[in-house]
Amino acid sequence: MITGYHAEISLTALNRGVQALLHVQVRPLSRTVIDGFKKYAMGLPEVLSVFVVAGGDDFLVHVAVPGVDSLHTFLMDKFSGRREIVGFRSSVIYQHVRKQVVEPLDP
């Protein structure tokens, strides 16, 4: 059941006080484009995680940056010029809580 072990890092101590979820749409929808975007996004230091999702968006990208101005710069410099990205929007995260213990569900 345990797939790893990690330390909890203070994003504020790393000068990453603003977190956001970026909702990203890419085209054309193909394995090559999806895999290429995942690899690109995960190579960016601001990115914490990438989710491939179904629905109106193709990806949710979790980022942490120093401030709102840094978020805007990140979006303009790293996303707006990419050919495969046809749309994106951001949702600033005000608070984040996470369960420390995950219990199995009854079958």
C-alpha positions in Angstrom: 0.0 0.0 0.0 2.8 2.5 0.8 4.3 3.7 -2.5 6.7 6.2 -1.0 7.8 8.4 1.9 8.5 12.2 1.8 9.2 15.2 3.9 6.7 18.1 4.1 8.3 21.2 2.6 7.2 24.8 3.5 6.5 26.5 0.2 6.6 29.9 2.0 10.1 29.2 3.2 11.0 28.6 -0.5 9.6 32.0 -1.5 6.5 30.3 -3.1 3.7 32.0 -1.2 1.1 31.9 -4.0 -0.2 28.6 -5.3 -2.6 28.2 -8.2 -4.3 25.5 -10.3 -4.0 26.2 -14.0 -6.8 24.7 -16.2 -5.2 24.0 -19.6 -6.6 22.9 -22.9 -4.4 21.5 -25.7 -4.9 20.6 -29.3 -4.7 18.4 -31.2 -5.7 15.8 -28.6 -3.2 13.1 -29.2 -0.9 10.9 -27.1 2.1 12.8 -28.5 0.8 16.2 -27.6 -0.4 15.1 -24.1 2.9 13.4 -23.3 4.9 16.3 -24.6 3.0 18.8 -22.6 3.3 16.7 -19.4 7.0 16.5 -19.9 7.3 20.2 -20.6 5.2 21.2 -17.6 7.0 18.9 -15.2 10.3 20.4 -16.3 9.3 23.9 -15.1 10.5 24.7 -11.5 7.2 26.4 -10.7 5.2 23.3 -11.3 4.4 21.0 -8.4 2.2 18.5 -10.1 0.3 17.8 -13.4 -3.0 16.1 -13.7 -4.4 14.8 -17.0 -8.2 15.1 -16.7 -11.4 14.6 -18.5 -14.0 17.2 -19.3 -13.6 20.8 -20.6 -10.0 21.0 -19.6 -7.2 18.5 -20.5 -4.8 19.3 -17.7 -4.7 20.8 -14.2 -1.3 22.1 -13.4 -0.5 22.9 -9.7 2.1 25.7 -9.4 3.7 27.6 -6.6 5.3 31.1 -7.2 6.4 34.0 -5.1 3.4 36.2 -5.9 0.6 37.1 -8.2 2.9 39.1 -10.5 5.1 36.0 -10.8 2.0 33.9 -11.7 1.2 36.4 -14.5 4.8 36.3 -15.7 4.8 32.5 -15.6 1.6 32.3 -17.7 2.8 34.8 -20.2 6.3 33.4 -20.6 5.7 29.7 -20.3 2.2 29.1 -21.5 1.0 31.8 -23.8 3.5 31.1 -26.6 3.1 27.4 -26.8 1.4 26.2 -30.0 -0.4 23.2 -28.4 -2.1 25.3 -25.7 -5.4 26.7 -27.0 -6.7 28.0 -23.7 -5.8 28.3 -20.1 -7.2 30.0 -16.9 -5.9 30.1 -13.4 -7.5 29.6 -10.0 -5.5 31.0 -7.1 -5.5 28.7 -4.1 -6.3 30.5 -0.9 -6.0 27.5 1.4 -5.1 23.9 1.0 -5.7 21.0 3.4 -4.9 17.4 2.9 -5.6 14.2 4.7 -2.6 12.7 6.4 -4.2 9.2 6.7 -6.0 7.6 3.8 -8.3 4.7 4.8 -9.4 1.9 2.6 -13.0 1.9 1.3 -15.3 -1.0 1.9 -15.8 -3.1 -1.2 
